[in-house]
Amino acid sequence: MITATYIKLGQIAKKHRTTFILLVWMSISPLLVSSLASYGVIRYESVLSTFTSETWVLIGFIGCITMGLGLTPASLMALMAGYFLGFSALPGVVAAYTIASFIGFQLTRWMDRGTLINTLAELPPKQALLAQQIQQGVVDNQLGLTALARMSPVLPFTTMNVLLPLAGVSLRNYLVGGFLGMLPRAFFVLWLGYQAQEVRFLIKQEGDATTQLFLLGIVLFTLLGTGYYSKRIFKQQVQKIAVRQ
């Protein structure tokens, strides 16, 4: 049965290769670009510090597109905004995150066209039922799960731009939940950038004890929230099964 499941998953991956290529791209590309972008920021820090507000607006506009396409690490953009502009950049960062989320969502929907989720029924019966129950549970709790996914610092921004639309999250809940989740995350990252003494320290170091405590707090909160929704999804699906019987 396990072998049959793996074979079927392989067939699904081959059939929907463009969707899986997009997922891999959105997961790996920001990591590869991050090193190059960090080097450029460190080398040209003095030049960046002379940029005008108009120049930063243009950079933010370009960043919306590049983040949406997985070409720019979202956290690095927020760190730089906090370092060079301070907390005044918070509205712009949240707006940029939201626009980039919209671009990533539409790109995923355009490349997948809702076909991948329909292939769950092609899995062996038990695995198909489990996958469909999980997917339905995500849809039934999409607003809260999206907010937690956006808040969590361990879930990559660009990867979530693919996984959440694939799971069936609606555009409205995706943007609203993403906005709610990105507010504390953006504020935290801006604070990291604002309190840094130099950009080299900001990029290369892990931060002080206070930073680590805040980060741990956010991770624990999102883990507890995810656990709550997992338990809720399990209860919902058990109730549905009982009603059918």
For each residue, the residues with C-beta under 8 A, 3 or more apart:
1: 4 5 124 126
2: 5 6
3: 6 7
4: 1 7 8 124
5: 1 2 8 9 123 124 127
6: 2 3 9 10
7: 3 4 10 11
8: 4 5 11 12 122 123 124
9: 5 6 12 13 123
10: 6 7 13 14
11: 7 8 14 15 122
12: 8 9 15 16 116 119 122 123
13: 9 10 16 17 20
14: 10 11 17
15: 11 12 119
16: 12 13 19 20 112 115 116 119
17: 13 14 20 21
18: 21 22 111 112
19: 16 22 23 108 111 112 115 116 162 166
20: 13 16 17 23 24
21: 17 18 24 25
22: 18 19 25 26 107 108 111 112 162
23: 19 20 26 27 159 162 163
24: 20 21 27 28
25: 21 22 28 29 70
26: 22 23 29 30 70 104 156 158 159 161 162
27: 23 24 30 31 156 158 159
28: 24 25 31 32
29: 25 26 32 33 70 71 158
30: 26 27 33 34 70 71 72 73 74 156 157 158
31: 27 28 34 35 73
32: 28 29 35 36
33: 29 30 36 37 71 72 73
34: 30 31 37 38 73 76
35: 31 32 38 39
36: 32 33 39 40
37: 33 34 40 41 72 73 76
38: 34 35 41 42 76 203
39: 35 36 42 43
40: 36 37 43 44
41: 37 38 44 45 48 76 80 199 203
42: 38 39 45 199 200 203
43: 39 40
44: 40 41 47 48
45: 41 42 48 49 198 199 200
46: 49 50
47: 44 50 51
48: 41 44 45 51 80 84
49: 45 46 84
50: 46 47
51: 47 48 55 56 59 84
52: 55 56
53: 56 57
54: 57 58
55: 51 52 58 59
56: 51 52 53 59 60 81 84 85 89 92
57: 53 54 60 61 92
58: 54 55 61 62
59: 51 55 56 62 63
60: 56 57 63 64 81 92 93 95 96
61: 57 58 64 65
62: 58 59 65 66
63: 59 60 66 67 72 77 96 100
64: 60 61 67 68 96 99 100 103
65: 61 62 68 69 100 103
66: 62 63 69 71 72
67: 63 64 70 71 72 74 77 96 97 100 103 104 157 158
68: 64 65 99 100 101 102 103 104 107 161
69: 65 66 103 104 107
70: 25 26 29 30 67 104 158 161
71: 29 30 33 66 67
72: 30 33 37 63 66 67 76 77
73: 30 31 33 34 37 76 77 157
74: 30 67 77 78 97 100 157 158
75: 78 79 153 157 189
76: 34 37 38 41 72 73 79 80 203
77: 63 67 72 73 74 80 81 93 96
78: 74 75 81 82 93 97 186 189 190 193
79: 75 76 82 83 189 190 192 193 202 203
80: 41 48 76 77 83 84 193 199
81: 56 60 77 78 84 85 89 92 93 190 193
82: 78 79 85 86 87 89 189 190 191 192 193 194
83: 79 80 193 194 196 199 202
84: 48 49 51 56 80 81 193
85: 56 81 82 88 89
86: 82 89 190 194
87: 82 90 187 190 191 194
88: 85
89: 56 81 82 85 86 92 93 190
90: 87 93 94 186 187 190
91: 94 95
92: 56 57 60 81 89 95 96
93: 60 77 78 81 89 90 96 97 186 189 190
94: 90 91 97 98 179 182 183 186
95: 60 91 92 98 99
96: 60 63 64 67 77 92 93 99 100
97: 67 74 78 93 94 100 101 157 178 182 186
98: 94 95 101 102 175 178 179 182
99: 64 68 95 96 102 103
100: 63 64 65 67 68 74 96 97 103 104 157 161
101: 68 97 98 104 105 161 174 175 178
102: 68 98 99 105 106 171 175
103: 64 65 67 68 69 99 100 106 107 161
104: 26 67 68 69 70 100 101 107 108 158 161 162 165
105: 101 102 108 109 161 164 165 171 174 175
106: 102 103 109 110
107: 22 68 69 103 104 110 111 161
108: 19 22 104 105 111 112 161 162 165 166
109: 105 106 112 113 114 165
110: 106 107 113
111: 18 19 22 107 108
112: 16 18 19 22 108 109 115 116 165 166
113: 109 110
114: 109 117 118
115: 16 19 112 118 119
116: 12 16 19 112 119 166
117: 114 120 135 166 167 168
118: 114 115 121
119: 12 15 16 115 116 122 123
120: 117 123 128 131 132 135
121: 118 128 132
122: 8 11 12 119 128
123: 5 8 9 12 119 120 127 128 131
124: 1 4 5 8 127 128
125: 128 129
126: 1 129 130
127: 5 123 124 130 131
128: 120 121 122 123 124 125 131 132
129: 125 126 132 133
130: 126 127 133 134
131: 120 123 127 128 134 135
132: 120 121 128 129 135 136
133: 129 130 136 137 233 237
134: 130 131 137 138 233
135: 117 120 131 132 138 139 167 168
136: 132 133 139 140 237
137: 133 134 140 141 232 233 234 236 237
138: 134 135 141 142 145 167 168 169 233
139: 135 136 142 167 168 169
140: 136 137 233 236
141: 137 138 144 145 229 232 233
142: 138 139 145 146 164 167 168 169 170 173 174 177
143: 146 147 173 176 177
144: 141 147 148 177 225 229
145: 138 141 142 148 149 169 177 226 229
146: 142 143 149 150 164 169 173 174 176 177 178 181
147: 143 144 150 151 177 178 180 181
148: 144 145 151 152 181 222 225 226 229
149: 145 146 152 155 160 164 177 181
150: 146 147 155 157 160 177 178 180 181 182 185
151: 147 148 181 182 184 185 218 221 222
152: 148 149 155 181 185 218 219 222
153: 75 185 188 215 218 219
154: 219 222
155: 149 150 152 159 160
156: 26 27 30 159 160
157: 30 67 73 74 75 97 100 150 160 161
158: 26 27 29 30 67 70 74 104 161 162
159: 23 26 27 155 156 162 163
160: 149 150 155 156 157 163 164
161: 26 68 70 100 101 103 104 105 107 108 157 158 164 165
162: 19 22 23 26 104 108 158 159 165 166
163: 23 159 160 166 167
164: 105 142 146 149 160 161 167 169 174
165: 104 105 108 109 112 161 162 168 169 174
166: 19 108 112 116 117 162 163
167: 117 135 138 139 142 163 164
168: 117 135 138 139 142 165
169: 138 139 142 145 146 164 165 173 174 177
170: 142 173 174
171: 102 105 174 175
172: 175 176
173: 142 143 146 169 170 176 177
174: 101 105 142 146 164 165 169 170 171 177 178
175: 98 101 102 105 171 172 178 179
176: 143 146 172 173 179 180
177: 142 143 144 145 146 147 149 150 169 173 174 180 181
178: 97 98 101 146 147 150 174 175 181 182
179: 94 98 175 176 182 183
180: 147 150 176 177 183
181: 146 147 148 149 150 151 152 177 178 184 185
182: 94 97 98 150 151 178 179 185 186
183: 94 179 180 186 187
184: 151 181 187 188 218
185: 150 151 152 153 181 182 188 189 218
186: 78 90 93 94 97 182 183 189 190
187: 87 90 183 184 190 191
188: 153 184 185 191 192 214 215 218
189: 75 78 79 82 93 185 186 192 193
190: 78 79 81 82 86 87 89 90 93 186 187 193 194
191: 82 87 187 188 194 195 214
192: 79 82 188 189 195 196 202 207 211
193: 78 79 80 81 82 83 84 189 190 196 202
194: 82 83 86 87 190 191
195: 191 192
196: 83 192 193 199 201 202
197: 201
198: 45 201 202
199: 41 42 45 80 83 196 202 203
200: 42 45 203 204
201: 196 197 198 204 205
202: 79 83 192 193 196 198 199 205
203: 38 41 42 76 79 199 200
204: 200 201
205: 201 202
206: 211 212
207: 192 210 211 212 215
208: 211 212
209: 212 213
210: 207 213 214
211: 192 206 207 208 214 215
212: 206 207 208 209 215 216
213: 209 210 216 217
214: 188 191 210 211 217 218
215: 153 188 207 211 212 218 219
216: 212 213 219 220
217: 213 214 220 221
218: 151 152 153 184 185 188 214 215 221 222
219: 152 153 154 215 216 222 223
220: 216 217 223 224
221: 151 217 218 224 225
222: 148 151 152 154 218 219 225 226
223: 219 220 226 227
224: 220 221 227 228
225: 144 148 221 222 228 229
226: 145 148 222 223 229 230
227: 223 224 230 231
228: 224 225 231 232
229: 141 144 145 148 225 226 232 233
230: 226 227 233 234
231: 227 228 234 235
232: 137 141 228 229 235 236
233: 133 134 137 138 140 141 229 230 236 237
234: 137 230 231 237 238
235: 231 232 238 239
236: 137 140 232 233 239 240
237: 133 136 137 233 234 240 241
238: 234 235 241 242
239: 235 236 242 243
240: 236 237 243 244
241: 237 238 244 245
242: 238 239 245
243: 239 240
244: 240 241
245: 241 242
